Amino acid sequence: MAIVIRLDVALARRKMSLTELSDAVGITLANLSVLKTGKAKAIRFSTLEAICRALDCQPGELLEFDSSTPALPDDSAA
């Protein structure tokens, strides 16, 4: 995936567990785990905002573009 999720790094810097983040933002542990492992295909801006508020960070600390990583196929392409 060309977009790399750095949630694990942000959590480690703040010494916060995924469970603590889940409680703070009201998002299920399962959904945060999908995001953290990079298996999510999308993220809502409201979710990104809630995570940024809880971690006191900017979106750029959580998301990174890696041009050396192949992009996922676009499901909407026809």
C-alpha positions as a printed Julia matrix, in Angstrom:
78×3 Matrix{Float64}:
   0.0    0.0     0.0
   1.4    3.41   -0.92
  -0.1    4.99    2.2
   1.58   3.66    5.33
  -0.18   3.89    8.69
   2.12   4.92   11.55
  -0.4    4.51   14.37
   1.88   2.09   16.23
   4.69   4.67   16.28
   2.37   7.44   17.52
   1.03   5.17   20.27
   4.53   4.15   21.37
   5.7    7.78   21.54
   2.8    8.59   23.83
   3.08   5.36   25.81
  -0.56   4.59   25.06
  -2.04   1.2    24.28
  -4.49   0.48   21.49
  -7.08  -0.33   24.16
  -6.58   3.08   25.8
  -6.95   4.78   22.42
 -10.08   2.76   21.72
 -11.6    3.93   25.01
 -10.57   7.54   24.38
 -12.04   7.81   20.88
 -14.98   5.42   21.09
 -13.8    3.24   18.21
 -13.77  -0.53   18.58
 -10.48  -2.23   19.26
 -11.06  -4.4    16.19
 -11.44  -1.37   13.89
  -8.35   0.32   15.33
  -6.42  -2.92   14.91
  -7.37  -3.07   11.22
  -6.16   0.5    10.84
  -2.94  -0.11   12.79
  -2.0   -3.16   10.75
  -2.51  -1.28    7.48
  -5.39  -3.48    6.35
  -7.92  -0.63    6.24
  -8.89   0.59    2.78
 -10.27   3.91    4.01
 -10.55   6.12    7.07
 -13.23   8.7     7.79
 -12.05  12.21    8.52
 -14.08  12.12   11.74
 -12.14   9.01   12.84
  -8.82  10.58   11.88
  -9.77  13.73   13.78
 -10.73  11.75   16.89
  -7.45   9.85   16.83
  -5.46  13.05   16.34
  -7.27  14.69   19.26
  -6.65  11.7    21.56
  -2.97  11.47   20.59
  -2.46  15.25   20.32
  -0.88  14.85   16.9
  -1.22  15.89   13.29
  -2.54  13.56   10.54
   0.95  13.53    9.01
   2.24  11.72   12.09
  -0.19   8.89   11.38
  -0.16   8.69    7.58
   2.85   8.54    5.29
   3.14   8.2     1.52
   5.7    5.61    0.42
   6.27   5.71   -3.32
   8.4    2.54   -3.21
   5.41   0.49   -2.03
   2.95  -0.64   -4.71
  -0.52   0.85   -4.42
  -3.54  -1.33   -3.83
  -5.69  -1.98   -6.89
  -8.51   0.53   -7.19
 -11.79  -1.34   -6.61
 -13.75   1.38   -8.41
 -11.75   1.22  -11.64
 -13.73  -0.02  -14.59
